[in-house]
């Protein structure tokens, strides 16, 4: 037998093995569906757990695991397993609820059609009830389910209408770290479904969001979602009061302007701008006291177009001189650019201007630090004299 013949035989045998495996899996899927629809409670729990195992096994059984897993999810949904799993969400048995939650989560991941089918089958009301549970394990599984289902655009209006958002805000305050992360992402998903995003959020979310932003990496995707929610909240008076009353709230936004990703800096400067525009007399000093100027100057050079425009507007609001004497940040940039063009030529002007502005920011920060240190030293000296 030649090499080509040997390869052909191997390919045929491998194809036959795959066909047999697919047939066994299809038989198993039909058996699981039968147990869920017609079995007693114990059989249903066992079937729900087996569905989770089957999907996870599909992820690791073949080289094209993602495609195999997606097909398995679709076949399970076509076999009618979603509706009985949703019915199990209201079972008196906590084991049944947990098993069905895990099965539904595995069916929904990376499958938009299944996400919509699960919501259409009536999953949202029982999931919202589970968000109220004292049982932390079930509550956080329900949070993960809401997060997964809210990623599908058709599901968002129904989830918002269900009253899930206030319960997610509560989890921000009292859940585990993973529960809080899932709640933030779910709220971020829901905030994109309506023009009036502030209507689905609650000013009580400000303190836990600030705490989470303090603790995470400012350039992470999670920081982008957190600052996006804070920007929405700070458009309302309640949100503005909440952040000004929370120790370190404004400072955390200033630090995000300095250290965040392009997206999170845009949201953070937007949040600060909303504050200052709402009441310049009240918030101007609070923002300046946290050392916002250097980060804002840097942002006028390095940020997205929207972030640059917001930073320039905020810098103008933060300046104390009369309007006619203000040196707009755009004028400052033009002056620096002209100087750079004379020094290094037009080809390198943009790069040189960026470096010069960065140097100005650095010197400004150093002068601010030196001034703070001098005031602190003077204060100590006066204290010593008084006590003497």
Sine and cosine of phi, psi and omega as CSV:
sin_phi,cos_phi,sin_psi,cos_psi,sin_omega,cos_omega
0.00,0.00,0.79,-0.62,-0.02,-1.00
-0.96,0.27,0.17,-0.99,-0.04,-1.00
-0.89,0.45,-0.65,0.76,-0.01,-1.00
-0.89,0.46,-0.63,0.77,0.01,-1.00
-0.91,0.41,-0.65,0.76,0.01,-1.00
-0.88,0.47,-0.70,0.72,0.02,-1.00
-0.88,0.47,-0.66,0.75,-0.01,-1.00
-0.89,0.45,-0.65,0.76,0.02,-1.00
-0.90,0.43,-0.69,0.72,0.00,-1.00
-0.88,0.47,-0.67,0.74,0.02,-1.00
-0.89,0.46,-0.68,0.73,0.00,-1.00
-0.90,0.43,-0.68,0.73,0.01,-1.00
-0.90,0.44,-0.65,0.76,0.02,-1.00
-0.90,0.44,-0.63,0.77,0.03,-1.00
-0.90,0.44,-0.63,0.78,0.03,-1.00
-0.91,0.42,-0.63,0.78,0.03,-1.00
-0.89,0.45,-0.68,0.73,0.01,-1.00
-0.90,0.44,-0.67,0.74,0.01,-1.00
-0.88,0.47,-0.69,0.72,0.01,-1.00
-0.90,0.45,-0.66,0.75,0.00,-1.00
-0.90,0.43,-0.66,0.75,0.03,-1.00
-0.90,0.43,-0.61,0.79,0.03,-1.00
-0.91,0.41,-0.68,0.73,0.04,-1.00
-0.89,0.47,-0.66,0.75,-0.01,-1.00
-0.91,0.41,-0.65,0.76,0.02,-1.00
-0.90,0.45,-0.65,0.76,0.06,-1.00
-0.88,0.47,-0.68,0.73,0.02,-1.00
-0.89,0.46,-0.66,0.75,0.01,-1.00
-0.87,0.49,-0.70,0.71,0.00,-1.00
-0.91,0.42,-0.62,0.78,0.05,-1.00
-0.90,0.43,-0.66,0.75,0.02,-1.00
-0.90,0.44,-0.66,0.75,0.03,-1.00
-0.88,0.47,-0.68,0.73,0.01,-1.00
-0.87,0.48,-0.68,0.73,0.00,-1.00
-0.91,0.41,-0.63,0.78,0.00,-1.00
-0.93,0.38,-0.63,0.78,-0.09,-1.00
-0.99,0.16,-0.64,0.77,-0.15,-0.99
-0.89,-0.45,-0.14,0.99,-0.08,-1.00
-0.99,0.16,0.20,-0.98,0.10,-0.99
-0.98,0.21,0.00,-1.00,-0.12,-0.99
-0.86,0.51,-0.70,0.72,-0.01,-1.00
-0.89,0.46,-0.64,0.77,0.04,-1.00
-0.91,0.42,-0.63,0.78,0.02,-1.00
-0.91,0.42,-0.68,0.73,0.03,-1.00
-0.88,0.48,-0.70,0.72,0.01,-1.00
-0.89,0.46,-0.67,0.75,0.00,-1.00
-0.91,0.41,-0.65,0.76,0.02,-1.00
-0.88,0.48,-0.69,0.72,0.02,-1.00
-0.91,0.42,-0.61,0.80,0.01,-1.00
-0.93,0.37,-0.53,0.85,0.06,-1.00
-0.88,0.47,-0.71,0.71,0.04,-1.00
-0.86,0.50,-0.71,0.70,0.00,-1.00
-0.88,0.47,-0.65,0.76,-0.05,-1.00
-0.90,0.43,-0.69,0.73,0.02,-1.00
-0.91,0.41,-0.69,0.72,-0.01,-1.00
-0.92,0.39,-0.59,0.81,0.04,-1.00
-0.91,0.42,-0.58,0.82,0.01,-1.00
-0.91,0.42,-0.49,0.87,0.01,-1.00
-0.93,0.36,-0.44,0.90,-0.11,-0.99
-0.91,-0.42,0.02,1.00,-0.15,-0.99
-1.00,-0.03,-0.37,0.93,-0.06,-1.00
-0.73,-0.68,0.27,-0.96,0.03,-1.00
-0.93,0.37,-0.56,0.83,0.06,-1.00
-1.00,-0.08,0.86,0.52,-0.16,-0.99
-0.88,0.47,-0.63,0.78,-0.03,-1.00
-0.89,0.46,-0.70,0.71,0.01,-1.00
-0.91,0.42,-0.67,0.74,0.00,-1.00
-0.89,0.45,-0.68,0.73,0.00,-1.00
-0.90,0.43,-0.65,0.76,0.00,-1.00
-0.90,0.44,-0.66,0.75,0.03,-1.00
-0.90,0.43,-0.64,0.77,0.01,-1.00
-0.89,0.46,-0.69,0.73,0.04,-1.00
-0.87,0.50,-0.69,0.72,-0.02,-1.00
-0.91,0.41,-0.66,0.76,0.00,-1.00
-0.92,0.40,-0.63,0.78,0.04,-1.00
-0.89,0.46,-0.68,0.73,0.02,-1.00
-0.90,0.44,-0.65,0.76,0.01,-1.00
-0.91,0.42,-0.44,0.90,0.01,-1.00
-0.99,0.17,-0.04,1.00,0.11,-0.99
1.00,0.04,0.47,0.88,-0.06,-1.00
-0.99,0.10,-0.31,0.95,-0.14,-0.99
-0.92,0.38,-0.75,0.67,-0.06,-1.00
-0.86,0.51,-0.76,0.65,0.03,-1.00
-0.90,0.44,-0.52,0.85,0.07,-1.00
-0.91,0.42,-0.64,0.77,0.05,-1.00
-0.90,0.43,-0.65,0.76,0.06,-1.00
-0.86,0.51,-0.58,0.82,-0.01,-1.00
-0.92,0.40,-0.32,0.95,0.00,-1.00
-0.91,0.42,-0.33,0.94,0.01,-1.00
-0.95,-0.30,0.22,0.98,0.00,-1.00
-0.92,0.40,0.57,-0.82,0.11,-0.99
-0.89,0.46,-0.36,0.93,-0.03,-1.00
-0.99,0.13,0.85,-0.53,0.04,-1.00
-0.92,0.40,-0.55,0.84,0.05,-1.00
-0.89,0.45,-0.63,0.78,0.02,-1.00
-0.91,0.40,-0.67,0.74,0.02,-1.00
-0.89,0.46,-0.70,0.71,-0.02,-1.00
-0.90,0.43,-0.69,0.72,-0.01,-1.00
-0.89,0.46,-0.67,0.74,-0.01,-1.00
-0.94,0.35,-0.61,0.79,0.04,-1.00
-0.87,0.50,-0.74,0.67,-0.02,-1.00
-0.91,0.42,-0.63,0.78,0.03,-1.00
-0.91,0.42,-0.72,0.70,0.00,-1.00
-0.90,0.44,-0.64,0.77,0.05,-1.00
-0.86,0.52,-0.71,0.70,-0.01,-1.00
-0.93,0.38,-0.52,0.85,0.06,-1.00
-0.95,0.30,-0.50,0.87,-0.10,-0.99
-1.00,0.08,-0.49,0.87,-0.08,-1.00
-0.86,0.51,0.78,-0.63,0.05,-1.00
0.84,0.54,0.47,0.88,0.04,-1.00
-0.60,-0.80,1.00,-0.07,-0.08,-1.00
-0.88,0.47,-0.62,0.79,-0.03,-1.00
-0.90,0.44,-0.67,0.74,0.02,-1.00
-0.92,0.40,-0.60,0.80,0.04,-1.00
-0.85,0.53,-0.71,0.71,0.00,-1.00
-0.92,0.38,-0.65,0.76,0.02,-1.00
-0.88,0.48,-0.64,0.76,-0.02,-1.00
-0.90,0.44,-0.69,0.73,0.02,-1.00
-0.93,0.36,-0.67,0.74,0.03,-1.00
-0.87,0.48,-0.53,0.85,0.00,-1.00
-0.97,0.26,-0.06,1.00,0.09,-1.00
0.99,-0.14,0.46,0.89,-0.08,-1.00
-0.97,0.24,-0.41,0.91,-0.17,-0.99
-0.91,0.42,-0.76,0.64,0.00,-1.00
-0.83,0.56,-0.74,0.67,0.04,-1.00
-0.91,0.41,-0.52,0.86,0.06,-1.00
-0.91,0.41,-0.64,0.77,0.04,-1.00
-0.90,0.44,-0.64,0.77,0.06,-1.00
-0.89,0.46,-0.61,0.79,0.02,-1.00
-0.93,0.36,-0.45,0.89,0.07,-1.00
-0.90,0.43,-0.35,0.94,0.00,-1.00
-1.00,0.00,-0.11,0.99,-0.12,-0.99
-0.91,0.41,0.53,-0.85,0.15,-0.99
-0.98,0.22,-0.45,0.89,0.04,-1.00
-0.91,0.41,0.96,-0.29,-0.14,-0.99
-0.91,0.42,-0.56,0.83,-0.01,-1.00
-0.90,0.44,-0.75,0.66,0.01,-1.00
-0.92,0.39,-0.63,0.78,0.00,-1.00
-0.88,0.48,-0.66,0.75,-0.05,-1.00
-0.98,0.20,-0.47,0.88,0.16,-0.99
-0.91,0.41,-0.64,0.77,0.05,-1.00
-0.90,0.43,-0.61,0.79,0.06,-1.00
-0.88,0.47,-0.70,0.71,0.04,-1.00
-0.89,0.46,-0.60,0.80,0.02,-1.00
-0.92,0.38,-0.70,0.71,0.05,-1.00
-0.87,0.49,-0.67,0.74,0.04,-1.00
-0.85,0.53,-0.76,0.65,-0.05,-1.00
-0.90,0.44,-0.71,0.71,-0.04,-1.00
-0.94,0.34,-0.51,0.86,-0.03,-1.00
-0.96,0.27,-0.15,0.99,0.04,-1.00
-0.96,0.28,-0.31,0.95,0.03,-1.00
-1.00,-0.02,0.85,-0.53,-0.10,-1.00
-0.82,0.57,-0.67,0.74,-0.03,-1.00
-0.89,0.46,-0.38,0.93,-0.06,-1.00
-0.99,0.11,-0.35,0.94,-0.18,-0.98
-0.87,0.49,-0.75,0.66,-0.01,-1.00
-0.85,0.53,-0.65,0.76,-0.02,-1.00
-0.92,0.39,-0.63,0.77,0.00,-1.00
-0.92,0.38,-0.66,0.75,0.05,-1.00
-0.88,0.47,-0.71,0.71,-0.03,-1.00
-0.91,0.41,-0.37,0.93,-0.05,-1.00
-0.97,0.26,-0.20,0.98,-0.05,-1.00
0.99,0.11,0.38,0.93,-0.02,-1.00
-0.95,0.32,-0.53,0.85,-0.14,-0.99
-0.85,0.52,-0.75,0.66,0.02,-1.00
-0.86,0.50,-0.56,0.83,0.02,-1.00
-0.94,0.34,-0.58,0.82,0.08,-1.00
-0.92,0.40,-0.60,0.80,0.07,-1.00
-0.89,0.46,-0.64,0.77,0.03,-1.00
-0.89,0.46,-0.62,0.78,0.03,-1.00
-0.92,0.40,-0.52,0.85,0.10,-0.99
-0.84,0.54,-0.56,0.83,-0.06,-1.00
-1.00,0.08,-0.49,0.87,-0.20,-0.98
-0.78,-0.63,-0.09,1.00,-0.07,-1.00
-0.99,0.15,0.05,-1.00,0.11,-0.99
-0.95,0.30,0.10,-0.99,0.01,-1.00
-0.85,0.52,-0.73,0.69,0.00,-1.00
-0.91,0.42,-0.62,0.78,0.04,-1.00
-0.88,0.47,-0.66,0.75,0.02,-1.00
-0.91,0.40,-0.67,0.75,0.03,-1.00
-0.88,0.48,-0.71,0.70,0.02,-1.00
-0.90,0.43,-0.61,0.79,0.00,-1.00
-0.91,0.40,-0.67,0.75,0.04,-1.00
-0.87,0.50,-0.73,0.69,-0.05,-1.00
-0.91,0.40,-0.63,0.78,0.04,-1.00
-0.90,0.43,-0.71,0.71,0.03,-1.00
-0.89,0.46,-0.62,0.78,0.04,-1.00
-0.89,0.45,-0.69,0.73,0.05,-1.00
-0.86,0.51,-0.71,0.70,-0.07,-1.00
-0.94,0.33,-0.49,0.87,-0.05,-1.00
-0.93,0.37,-0.24,0.97,-0.03,-1.00
-1.00,-0.04,0.04,1.00,-0.12,-0.99
-1.00,-0.07,-0.09,1.00,-0.05,-1.00
-0.54,-0.84,0.51,-0.86,0.03,-1.00
-0.92,0.39,-0.56,0.83,0.00,-1.00
-1.00,-0.03,0.94,0.33,-0.09,-1.00
-0.91,0.42,-0.50,0.86,-0.04,-1.00
-0.89,0.46,-0.38,0.92,-0.04,-1.00
-0.93,0.38,-0.42,0.91,-0.05,-1.00
-0.99,-0.14,-0.08,1.00,0.00,-1.00
-0.96,-0.29,0.17,-0.99,-0.10,-1.00
-0.68,-0.74,0.71,-0.71,-0.03,-1.00
-0.86,0.52,-0.35,0.94,0.06,-1.00
-0.90,0.44,-0.28,0.96,0.01,-1.00
-0.97,0.26,-0.29,0.96,-0.09,-1.00
-0.87,0.50,-0.81,0.59,-0.04,-1.00
-0.84,0.54,-0.76,0.65,0.01,-1.00
-0.90,0.43,-0.54,0.84,0.05,-1.00
-0.91,0.42,-0.65,0.76,0.04,-1.00
-0.90,0.44,-0.68,0.73,0.02,-1.00
-0.87,0.50,-0.71,0.70,0.01,-1.00
-0.90,0.44,-0.63,0.78,0.01,-1.00
-0.92,0.38,-0.60,0.80,0.06,-1.00
-0.86,0.51,-0.64,0.76,-0.18,-0.98
-1.00,0.03,-0.30,0.95,-0.05,-1.00
-0.99,-0.10,0.20,-0.98,0.08,-1.00
-0.95,0.30,0.79,-0.61,-0.14,-0.99
-0.90,0.43,-0.35,0.94,-0.02,-1.00
-0.99,-0.15,0.13,0.99,-0.05,-1.00
-0.98,0.18,0.30,-0.95,0.08,-1.00
-0.89,0.47,-0.57,0.82,0.02,-1.00
-0.90,0.44,-0.65,0.76,0.05,-1.00
-0.89,0.46,-0.58,0.82,0.02,-1.00
-0.90,0.44,-0.67,0.74,0.03,-1.00
-0.93,0.37,-0.65,0.76,-0.03,-1.00
-0.91,0.41,-0.73,0.69,0.01,-1.00
-0.92,0.38,-0.51,0.86,0.07,-1.00
-0.89,0.46,-0.67,0.75,0.05,-1.00
-0.92,0.39,-0.66,0.75,0.00,-1.00
-0.90,0.43,-0.61,0.79,0.04,-1.00
-0.88,0.47,-0.66,0.75,0.05,-1.00
-0.89,0.45,-0.73,0.68,-0.06,-1.00
-0.90,0.44,-0.58,0.81,-0.07,-1.00
-0.98,0.20,0.05,1.00,0.15,-0.99
-0.99,0.14,-0.22,0.97,0.01,-1.00
-0.97,-0.23,0.47,-0.88,0.00,-1.00
-0.89,0.46,-0.62,0.78,0.00,-1.00
-0.89,0.46,-0.66,0.75,0.02,-1.00
-0.91,0.41,-0.62,0.78,0.02,-1.00
-0.90,0.43,-0.68,0.73,0.03,-1.00
-0.90,0.43,-0.66,0.75,-0.04,-1.00
-0.88,0.47,-0.67,0.74,-0.05,-1.00
-0.97,0.24,-0.55,0.84,0.02,-1.00
-0.95,0.32,-0.43,0.90,0.02,-1.00
-1.00,0.06,-0.22,0.98,-0.06,-1.00
-1.00,-0.06,0.82,-0.57,-0.05,-1.00
-0.87,0.49,0.84,-0.54,0.03,-1.00
0.99,0.12,0.12,0.99,-0.05,-1.00
-0.91,0.41,-0.79,0.61,-0.01,-1.00
-0.92,0.38,-0.62,0.78,0.03,-1.00
-0.85,0.52,-0.64,0.77,-0.01,-1.00
-0.89,0.45,-0.61,0.79,0.06,-1.00
-0.93,0.38,-0.64,0.77,0.03,-1.00
-0.89,0.46,-0.68,0.73,0.03,-1.00
-0.90,0.44,-0.55,0.83,0.03,-1.00
-0.94,0.34,-0.59,0.80,0.09,-1.00
-0.86,0.51,-0.61,0.80,-0.05,-1.00
-0.98,0.21,-0.62,0.79,-0.20,-0.98
-0.88,-0.47,-0.03,1.00,-0.13,-0.99
-0.99,0.16,0.10,-0.99,0.11,-0.99
-0.96,0.28,0.08,-1.00,0.02,-1.00
-0.85,0.53,-0.63,0.77,-0.04,-1.00
-0.95,0.30,-0.74,0.67,-0.06,-1.00
-0.93,0.36,-0.56,0.83,0.06,-1.00
-0.91,0.40,-0.60,0.80,0.03,-1.00
-0.89,0.45,-0.69,0.72,0.03,-1.00
-0.92,0.40,-0.67,0.75,-0.06,-1.00
-0.91,0.42,-0.69,0.72,0.01,-1.00
-0.94,0.35,-0.51,0.86,0.09,-1.00
-0.91,0.42,-0.63,0.78,0.04,-1.00
-0.91,0.42,-0.71,0.70,0.01,-1.00
-0.90,0.43,-0.62,0.79,0.02,-1.00
-0.90,0.43,-0.66,0.75,0.04,-1.00
-0.86,0.51,-0.65,0.76,0.05,-1.00
-0.86,0.51,-0.80,0.60,-0.11,-0.99
-0.92,0.39,-0.59,0.81,0.01,-1.00
-0.94,0.33,-0.49,0.87,-0.03,-1.00
-0.94,0.34,-0.61,0.80,0.03,-1.00
-0.34,-0.94,1.00,-0.03,-0.08,-1.00
-0.87,0.50,-0.68,0.74,-0.03,-1.00
-0.88,0.48,-0.59,0.80,-0.07,-1.00
-0.98,0.18,-0.69,0.72,-0.19,-0.98
-0.99,-0.16,-0.28,0.96,-0.02,-1.00
-0.84,0.54,-0.77,0.64,-0.02,-1.00
-0.91,0.42,-0.62,0.78,-0.01,-1.00
-0.90,0.44,-0.63,0.78,0.00,-1.00
-0.95,0.30,-0.68,0.73,0.02,-1.00
-0.89,0.46,-0.63,0.77,-0.03,-1.00
-0.89,0.45,-0.35,0.94,0.02,-1.00
-1.00,-0.03,0.13,0.99,0.09,-1.00
0.96,0.28,0.68,0.73,-0.11,-0.99
-0.97,0.23,-0.40,0.92,-0.17,-0.99
-0.85,0.53,-0.77,0.64,-0.04,-1.00
-0.84,0.54,-0.71,0.70,0.01,-1.00
-0.90,0.44,-0.61,0.79,0.02,-1.00
-0.93,0.38,-0.65,0.76,0.06,-1.00
-0.87,0.49,-0.70,0.72,0.02,-1.00
-0.89,0.46,-0.61,0.80,-0.04,-1.00
-0.92,0.39,-0.50,0.87,0.03,-1.00
-0.91,0.41,-0.27,0.96,0.01,-1.00
-0.97,-0.24,-0.65,0.76,-0.22,-0.98
-0.96,-0.27,-0.21,0.98,-0.12,-0.99
-0.99,0.17,0.06,-1.00,0.16,-0.99
-0.90,0.43,0.20,-0.98,0.01,-1.00
-0.83,0.55,-0.72,0.69,-0.02,-1.00
-0.90,0.44,-0.66,0.75,0.00,-1.00
-0.91,0.42,-0.65,0.76,0.02,-1.00
-0.88,0.47,-0.71,0.71,0.00,-1.00
-0.90,0.44,-0.67,0.74,0.01,-1.00
-0.91,0.42,-0.66,0.75,-0.01,-1.00
-0.90,0.44,-0.66,0.75,0.02,-1.00
-0.90,0.44,-0.69,0.72,0.02,-1.00
-0.89,0.46,-0.68,0.74,-0.01,-1.00
-0.92,0.39,-0.64,0.77,0.04,-1.00
-0.86,0.51,-0.66,0.75,0.04,-1.00
-0.89,0.46,-0.64,0.77,0.01,-1.00
-0.94,0.35,-0.49,0.87,-0.05,-1.00
-0.99,0.15,-0.33,0.94,-0.01,-1.00
-0.94,0.33,0.60,-0.80,-0.12,-0.99
-1.00,-0.07,-0.30,0.96,-0.08,-1.00
-0.95,0.30,0.35,-0.94,0.04,-1.00
-0.84,0.54,0.40,-0.92,-0.09,-1.00
-0.82,0.57,-0.68,0.73,-0.09,-1.00
-0.95,0.32,-0.28,0.96,0.00,-1.00
-0.98,-0.20,0.01,1.00,-0.04,-1.00
-0.95,0.33,0.66,-0.75,0.12,-0.99
-0.99,-0.17,0.98,-0.19,-0.07,-1.00
-0.87,0.49,0.55,-0.84,-0.05,-1.00
-0.88,0.47,-0.52,0.85,0.03,-1.00
-0.91,0.41,-0.59,0.81,0.05,-1.00
-0.92,0.40,-0.68,0.73,0.04,-1.00
-0.85,0.52,-0.70,0.72,0.01,-1.00
-0.89,0.46,-0.62,0.78,-0.01,-1.00
-0.91,0.42,-0.65,0.76,0.01,-1.00
-0.89,0.45,-0.73,0.68,0.00,-1.00
-0.89,0.46,-0.64,0.77,0.00,-1.00
-0.90,0.43,-0.68,0.73,0.01,-1.00
-0.89,0.46,-0.66,0.75,0.04,-1.00
-0.89,0.46,-0.69,0.72,-0.01,-1.00
-0.89,0.45,-0.62,0.78,0.00,-1.00
-0.90,0.43,-0.61,0.79,0.03,-1.00
-0.93,0.36,-0.59,0.80,-0.07,-1.00
-0.97,0.22,-0.77,0.64,-0.13,-0.99
-0.91,-0.41,0.00,1.00,-0.01,-1.00
1.00,0.00,0.30,-0.95,-0.09,-1.00
-0.91,0.42,-0.53,0.85,-0.05,-1.00
-0.90,0.44,-0.59,0.81,-0.07,-1.00
-0.96,-0.27,0.12,0.99,-0.12,-0.99
-0.87,0.49,-0.69,0.73,-0.06,-1.00
-0.89,0.45,-0.69,0.72,0.00,-1.00
-0.92,0.40,-0.67,0.75,0.01,-1.00
-0.92,0.40,-0.65,0.76,0.01,-1.00
-0.89,0.46,-0.64,0.76,0.03,-1.00
-0.88,0.48,-0.68,0.73,0.00,-1.00
-0.92,0.40,-0.65,0.76,0.02,-1.00
-0.89,0.46,-0.68,0.73,0.02,-1.00
-0.90,0.44,-0.63,0.78,0.05,-1.00
-0.89,0.46,-0.65,0.76,0.05,-1.00
-0.89,0.46,-0.65,0.76,0.03,-1.00
-0.88,0.47,-0.67,0.74,0.02,-1.00
-0.88,0.47,-0.71,0.70,-0.02,-1.00
-0.88,0.48,-0.70,0.71,0.01,-1.00
-0.91,0.42,-0.62,0.79,0.04,-1.00
-0.88,0.48,-0.67,0.74,0.02,-1.00
-0.91,0.42,-0.65,0.76,0.01,-1.00
-0.91,0.42,-0.65,0.76,0.02,-1.00
-0.91,0.42,-0.65,0.76,0.02,-1.00
-0.88,0.48,-0.69,0.72,0.01,-1.00
-0.90,0.44,-0.68,0.74,0.01,-1.00
-0.89,0.45,-0.66,0.75,0.01,-1.00
-0.89,0.45,-0.66,0.75,0.03,-1.00
-0.89,0.45,-0.67,0.74,0.00,-1.00
-0.90,0.44,-0.66,0.75,0.01,-1.00
-0.90,0.43,-0.66,0.75,0.02,-1.00
-0.91,0.42,-0.63,0.78,0.02,-1.00
-0.90,0.43,-0.65,0.76,0.00,-1.00
-0.91,0.41,-0.68,0.74,0.00,-1.00
-0.90,0.44,-0.64,0.77,0.02,-1.00
-0.89,0.46,-0.66,0.75,0.02,-1.00
-0.90,0.44,-0.65,0.76,-0.01,-1.00
-0.90,0.43,-0.72,0.69,0.00,-1.00
-0.88,0.47,-0.61,0.79,0.02,-1.00
-0.90,0.44,-0.65,0.76,0.02,-1.00
-0.90,0.43,-0.67,0.74,0.00,-1.00
-0.89,0.45,-0.70,0.72,-0.02,-1.00
-0.88,0.48,-0.69,0.72,-0.05,-1.00
-0.93,0.36,-0.49,0.87,0.04,-1.00
-0.94,0.34,0.00,0.00,0.00,0.00
